[in-house]
Amino acid sequence: MTLLTYQGIVYPAQCDAMGHMNVQFYVAAFDQSLWHLMAAAGYSASWIGEHRQGWADRRYEIDFRRELPVGSLFEIR
């Protein structure tokens, strides 16, 4: 079973000159997806405060398989 961690739509303001979602918005979607993944693993804002621990993005590796044009609905699992 895969865990759905994000659902989104590509808005015109998120697109580059070729009409595809710009890289910065892919990264933003994965950043939001991470919070859902961490919540599913049992972490929360209160846990972070209580334990005074957290996590940091250290590296992104993205394989672009197809473009997401404006109006596309997409999911991260």
C-alpha positions as CSV (number, residue, x, y, z in Angstrom):
1,M,0.0,0.0,0.0
2,T,1.3,3.4,-0.9
3,L,0.7,6.5,1.3
4,L,-0.8,9.5,-0.4
5,T,1.1,12.5,1.1
6,Y,0.1,15.3,-1.3
7,Q,-2.4,16.3,-3.9
8,G,-2.1,19.4,-6.0
9,I,-2.9,21.3,-9.2
10,V,-0.5,23.2,-11.4
11,Y,-1.5,26.9,-11.5
12,P,-0.4,29.3,-14.3
13,A,1.8,31.2,-11.9
14,Q,3.7,28.0,-11.2
15,C,4.7,27.5,-14.8
16,D,7.8,28.4,-16.8
17,A,8.0,30.0,-20.2
18,M,7.2,26.6,-21.8
19,G,4.0,26.2,-19.8
20,H,5.3,23.4,-17.5
21,M,5.5,23.5,-13.7
22,N,8.8,25.1,-12.6
23,V,11.3,23.2,-10.5
24,Q,10.8,25.4,-7.5
25,F,7.2,24.3,-7.2
26,Y,8.1,20.6,-7.5
27,V,10.4,21.1,-4.5
28,A,7.7,23.0,-2.6
29,A,5.2,20.2,-3.2
30,F,7.7,17.6,-1.9
31,D,8.4,19.8,1.1
32,Q,4.7,19.8,2.0
33,S,4.5,16.1,1.3
34,L,7.2,15.4,3.8
35,W,5.1,16.9,6.6
36,H,2.3,14.4,5.9
37,L,4.8,11.6,5.8
38,M,6.3,12.6,9.2
39,A,2.8,12.9,10.7
40,A,2.0,9.4,9.4
41,A,5.2,8.2,11.2
42,G,4.0,9.8,14.4
43,Y,5.8,13.1,14.5
44,S,4.0,16.4,15.1
45,A,4.8,20.0,16.0
46,S,4.3,19.2,19.6
47,W,6.7,16.2,19.4
48,I,9.3,18.5,17.8
49,G,8.9,21.0,20.7
50,E,8.9,18.4,23.4
51,H,12.0,16.6,22.1
52,R,13.7,19.7,20.7
53,Q,14.6,17.7,17.6
54,G,13.7,18.0,14.0
55,W,15.0,17.2,10.5
56,A,16.5,19.1,7.6
57,D,16.4,18.7,3.9
58,R,20.0,17.7,2.9
59,R,19.6,16.7,-0.7
60,Y,17.1,16.6,-3.5
61,E,17.4,14.1,-6.4
62,I,14.6,14.5,-8.9
63,D,14.0,12.5,-12.0
64,F,11.6,14.3,-14.3
65,R,9.6,11.7,-16.1
66,R,7.1,13.9,-17.8
67,E,6.0,17.6,-17.7
68,L,3.1,18.8,-15.7
69,P,1.4,21.5,-17.7
70,V,-1.0,24.1,-16.3
71,G,-4.2,22.6,-14.9
72,S,-2.7,19.2,-14.2
73,L,-3.8,17.4,-11.1
74,F,-1.0,15.4,-9.4
75,E,-0.3,13.3,-6.4
76,I,2.8,12.4,-4.4
77,R,2.9,8.9,-2.9
